């Protein structure tokens, strides 16, 4: 078994895995990402479909360097105008549509793979288990601003990923560092093609969860509790890194609820199993509307909440806040809500020794 970058010219028909990579202004990181691909040791051919979205730094130059060196593997598209800002679904339009592989793996240009056998192990598993459509792994997290590497992130966050458990993915969605990280996933191309045919028109800010949850409804999902990759957090680098921007957090929470409502209704999920997480995300969304004094969104989603079997919010403060014109009462409810959110976010983490130690190291000892 040797790295395919060192083999002779390969016929495109032999490609078994298509790696999809999106890049934009990743000059500082893209080389490490590409090296992670090139260093894969496999007994099959793979291709790297990389889309540079009109980077304004030297990202495209670095990609070109690798394209020249590995022309049978590195297959880039260089945009002159940014497509993401135009609302284009870049992966599906520019990468998945030209994939030659039976399987798709993904990794964005600021993340990278560390296990040279990542693809081989995942493909071996999927080839032997035809009832599984996707396999993913544990991962490390690199905090760019503090130069700190958190090893085995799922383990540190006490996140238990159960093999082949659709309910597990549904319940963990929205939790910090939970479930399937895209850079660790490898899945059957047929599943992504099926998802594209049923994807509803939407303005969701999250694309990975609905896609992977759909796959979990259609096939089994495997998990390796070993780190194969590094997820890099950079200031203002991704949707998940919103810091204290509560407006962004509100929009993300709206997306979570909208996605859950779509699957809950479209696929008639069992109420006694899947309703709890849906209600939880509704309540968190209501909390953010109160903190931002956004009564229009609060009313809109209270109405949607009422359509779920005439469900009523467990917290009556939501409706009191909506109807109140007293600033004193509104500020009091906002204060209570802030304490509630703080508690739900941090209380469990305070009793997680691994998490506390890693946080202290990252914040104070670097």
C-alpha positions in Angstrom: 0.0 0.0 0.0 1.6 3.3 -1.1 0.5 6.9 -1.5 -1.2 7.3 -4.9 0.7 10.6 -5.4 3.8 8.5 -6.1 2.1 6.1 -8.6 2.1 6.3 -12.3 -0.7 8.0 -14.2 -4.1 6.7 -13.2 -7.2 6.1 -15.3 -10.1 8.2 -14.1 -12.3 5.1 -14.2 -10.2 3.7 -11.4 -11.1 6.5 -8.9 -12.9 5.1 -5.9 -13.0 8.2 -3.7 -13.6 11.8 -4.6 -12.4 14.3 -2.0 -14.4 17.5 -2.0 -12.5 20.6 -0.7 -13.7 24.2 -0.5 -11.2 27.0 -0.1 -11.4 30.8 0.3 -8.5 32.9 1.7 -6.9 29.9 3.2 -3.3 30.9 2.3 -2.0 30.1 5.8 -3.7 26.7 6.0 -4.3 25.2 2.5 -0.8 23.6 2.2 -1.3 21.6 5.3 -4.8 20.5 4.1 -3.4 19.4 0.7 -0.6 17.5 2.3 -3.1 15.6 4.3 -4.7 14.4 1.0 -1.5 13.6 -0.8 -0.2 11.6 2.1 -3.1 9.2 2.1 -1.9 5.6 1.7 -4.5 3.5 -0.2 -4.8 0.5 -2.5 -7.2 2.5 -4.7 -7.1 5.8 -6.7 -8.6 9.0 -5.4 -9.1 12.5 -6.7 -9.1 15.9 -5.0 -11.9 18.2 -6.3 -10.9 21.6 -4.9 -12.9 24.8 -5.4 -11.3 28.1 -4.8 -14.0 30.8 -4.4 -12.0 33.8 -5.7 -9.5 34.0 -2.9 -7.9 37.4 -2.6 -4.7 36.1 -1.0 -2.2 33.4 -2.3 -4.5 30.4 -1.8 -5.0 29.9 -5.6 -1.2 30.1 -6.2 -0.5 27.3 -3.6 -3.3 25.1 -5.1 -1.8 25.7 -8.6 1.6 24.5 -7.2 0.0 21.2 -6.2 -2.0 20.9 -9.4 1.2 21.1 -11.4 2.9 18.5 -9.2 0.0 16.1 -8.9 -2.1 16.7 -12.1 -3.9 13.3 -11.9 -5.1 13.9 -8.3 -5.5 17.7 -7.7 -8.4 18.9 -9.9 -9.2 22.6 -9.1 -11.7 25.1 -10.1 -10.6 28.8 -9.7 -13.4 31.3 -9.5 -13.0 34.9 -10.6 -16.1 35.9 -8.6 -17.1 34.6 -5.2 -19.9 32.1 -5.7 -20.9 31.6 -2.0 -21.8 35.3 -1.7 -24.2 34.9 -4.6 -26.1 32.1 -2.8 -24.6 29.3 -4.9 -24.5 25.9 -3.2 -20.9 25.4 -4.1 -20.3 21.8 -3.1 -23.2 20.4 -5.1 -22.7 22.6 -8.2 -19.0 22.6 -8.6 -17.6 19.5 -6.8 -20.2 16.7 -6.4 -21.4 17.2 -9.9 -17.9 16.2 -11.3 -17.1 13.5 -8.9 -15.9 10.2 -10.3 -15.7 8.2 -7.1 -18.1 5.7 -5.6 -17.5 7.5 -2.2 -17.2 11.1 -1.2 -15.0 12.5 1.5 -14.9 16.1 2.5 -12.5 18.6 4.1 -12.4 22.4 3.9 -9.2 24.2 3.2 -8.5 25.3 6.7 -8.9 21.8 8.2 -6.6 18.9 7.6 -6.2 15.1 8.0 -3.6 13.5 10.2 -4.2 9.8 9.7 -2.6 8.7 6.4 -4.8 5.6 6.5 -8.1 7.5 7.0 -9.5 6.8 3.6 -8.3 3.3 3.4 -9.9 2.3 6.8 -13.2 4.0 5.9 -13.5 2.5 2.4 -12.6 -0.9 3.7 -15.4 -0.6 6.2 -18.0 0.6 3.7 -16.9 -2.1 1.1 -17.4 -4.8 3.7 -20.7 -3.4 5.1 -23.1 -2.6 2.3 -25.9 -1.6 4.7 -23.7 1.3 6.0 -23.8 4.5 3.9 -21.5 6.7 6.0 -18.7 6.3 8.4 -17.1 9.1 10.5 -14.5 9.4 13.3 -13.4 11.3 16.3 -11.2 14.4 15.7 -8.9 16.9 17.3 -9.7 20.6 17.5 -7.0 23.2 16.9 -7.7 26.7 18.4 -5.7 29.0 16.1 -5.9 32.1 18.3 -4.4 30.3 21.3 -2.2 27.7 19.5 -3.8 24.9 21.4 -4.6 21.4 20.2 -7.5 19.6 21.9 -7.1 15.8 21.3 -10.1 13.5 20.7 -12.8 16.2 21.0 -15.8 13.9 21.3 -14.1 12.2 24.3 -13.2 15.5 26.1 -16.8 16.8 25.6 -18.2 13.5 27.0 -20.1 12.9 23.7 -21.0 9.3 23.2 -21.5 8.5 19.5 -23.5 5.4 19.1 -23.0 3.3 16.0 -26.1 3.2 13.7 -28.4 5.3 15.9 -30.5 7.8 14.0 -32.0 9.1 17.3 -28.5 9.7 18.7 -27.6 12.1 15.8 -31.0 13.8 16.1 -30.6 14.4 19.8 -27.0 15.6 19.7 -27.5 18.0 16.8 -26.8 21.6 18.1 -24.6 20.4 21.0 -21.1 21.8 21.0 -18.7 19.7 19.0 -21.2 17.0 18.7 -22.0 14.3 16.1 -20.6 14.2 12.6 -17.8 16.6 11.7 -17.7 16.9 8.0 -13.9 16.6 7.7 -14.1 13.1 9.2 -16.9 11.7 7.1 -16.8 9.3 4.1 -20.1 8.3 2.5 -21.6 6.7 -0.6 -22.0 9.0 -3.6 -25.4 7.5 -4.3 -26.7 8.9 -1.0 -25.7 12.4 -1.8 -27.3 12.1 -5.2 -30.5 11.0 -3.5 -30.4 13.8 -1.0 -30.0 16.4 -3.8 -33.2 15.1 -5.4 -35.3 15.6 -2.2 -33.6 18.7 -0.7 -36.3 21.3 -0.1 -36.0 24.9 -1.1 -34.6 26.5 2.0 -32.5 29.3 3.6 -30.9 27.0 6.2 -27.6 28.3 7.5 -26.5 24.7 8.2 -26.1 22.1 5.4 -24.3 19.2 7.0 -26.8 18.1 9.6 -29.8 17.7 7.3 -27.7 15.9 4.8 -26.2 13.5 7.3 -29.5 13.0 9.2 -31.1 12.1 5.9 -28.4 9.6 5.3 -29.0 8.1 8.7 -32.6 7.6 7.8 -31.6 5.8 4.6 -28.7 3.7 5.8 -26.6 2.7 8.8 -23.9 5.1 10.0 -20.6 3.8 11.4 -18.3 5.5 13.8 -14.6 5.0 14.6 -13.6 6.4 18.1 -10.2 7.4 16.9 -9.0 10.8 15.7 -8.2 11.1 12.0 -8.4 14.8 11.4 -8.0 18.3 12.9 -10.8 20.8 12.9 -9.3 24.3 13.0 -11.2 27.1 14.7 -10.2 30.5 13.5 -11.6 33.9 14.6 -14.7 34.6 12.5 -13.8 31.6 10.4 -17.0 29.5 10.3 -20.6 29.6 11.1 -20.1 27.9 14.4 -17.6 30.5 15.6 -20.1 33.3 16.3 -18.7 34.3 19.7 -21.1 36.7 21.5 -23.0 37.8 18.4 -26.5 37.0 19.6 -28.1 37.9 16.3 -26.1 35.3 14.5 -26.9 32.8 17.3 -30.6 33.6 16.9 -30.5 32.9 13.1 -28.6 29.7 13.7 -31.2 28.6 16.3 -34.0 29.4 13.8 -32.3 27.2 11.3 -32.1 24.3 13.8 -35.8 24.5 14.5 -36.7 24.8 10.8 -34.6 21.7 9.9 -36.1 19.7 12.8 -39.6 20.8 11.7 -38.9 19.7 8.1 -37.8 16.2 9.1 -40.4 15.8 11.8 -43.2 16.5 9.4 -41.8 15.2 6.1 -40.6 11.8 7.5 -43.3 11.5 10.2 -40.7 10.8 13.0 -42.0 9.1 16.0 -43.2 11.7 18.5 -42.2 9.8 21.7 -38.6 9.5 20.4 -37.9 12.6 18.3 -40.1 15.3 19.8 -38.0 16.1 22.9 -35.1 17.6 21.0 -37.4 19.6 18.8 -39.1 21.1 21.8 -35.7 21.8 23.4 -34.5 23.8 20.3 -37.8 25.7 20.2 -37.2 26.8 23.9 -33.6 27.8 23.2 -34.8 29.9 20.3 -37.5 31.5 22.4 -34.7 32.4 24.9 -32.7 34.2 22.3 -35.7 36.1 21.0 -36.2 37.5 24.5 -32.5 38.4 25.0 -32.7 40.3 21.7 -36.2 41.7 22.3 -37.3 40.2 19.0 -41.0 39.9 19.4 -41.7 39.3 15.8 -39.6 36.1 15.7 -40.9 35.0 19.1 -44.5 35.3 17.9 -43.8 33.6 14.6 -42.2 30.5 16.3 -44.7 30.4 19.1 -47.3 30.0 16.4 -45.3 27.2 14.8 -44.8 25.6 18.2 -48.6 25.5 18.6 -49.0 23.4 15.5 -47.1 20.5 17.1 -50.1 18.7 18.5 -51.2 21.8 20.2 -48.0 21.8 22.2 -47.6 24.6 24.7 -44.2 26.0 25.8 -43.2 24.8 29.3 -42.1 28.3 30.2 -45.0 30.7 30.4 -42.6 33.6 30.5 -42.5 33.5 26.7 -46.1 34.5 26.2 -45.9 37.0 29.2 -43.0 38.7 27.5 -44.7 38.8 24.2 -47.8 40.5 25.6 -46.1 42.8 28.1 -45.5 46.5 27.4 -43.7 47.0 30.7 -40.0 47.6 30.2 -39.4 46.7 33.9 -41.1 43.3 33.5 -39.4 42.7 30.2 -35.9 43.4 31.7 -36.7 41.1 34.6 -37.6 38.3 32.2 -34.5 39.0 30.1 -32.4 38.7 33.3 -34.0 35.4 34.2 -33.5 34.1 30.7 -29.8 35.1 30.6 -29.2 33.1 33.9 -31.1 30.1 32.4 -29.1 30.1 29.2 -25.8 30.4 31.1 -26.8 27.5 33.4 -27.8 25.2 30.5 -24.7 26.1 28.6 -22.1 25.7 31.4 -23.4 23.7 34.3 -22.7 20.3 32.8 -19.3 21.4 31.6 -18.3 22.5 35.1 -18.5 18.9 36.2 -16.5 17.6 33.2 -12.9 17.5 34.5 -11.4 16.8 31.0 -13.2 19.8 29.6 -12.2 22.1 32.5 -8.5 21.1 32.2 -8.4 21.6 28.5 -10.1 25.0 28.8 -7.7 26.2 31.5 -4.8 25.1 29.3 -6.2 26.8 26.3 -7.2 30.1 28.0 -4.4 30.6 30.5 -1.4 28.3 30.0 -0.6 29.0 26.3 
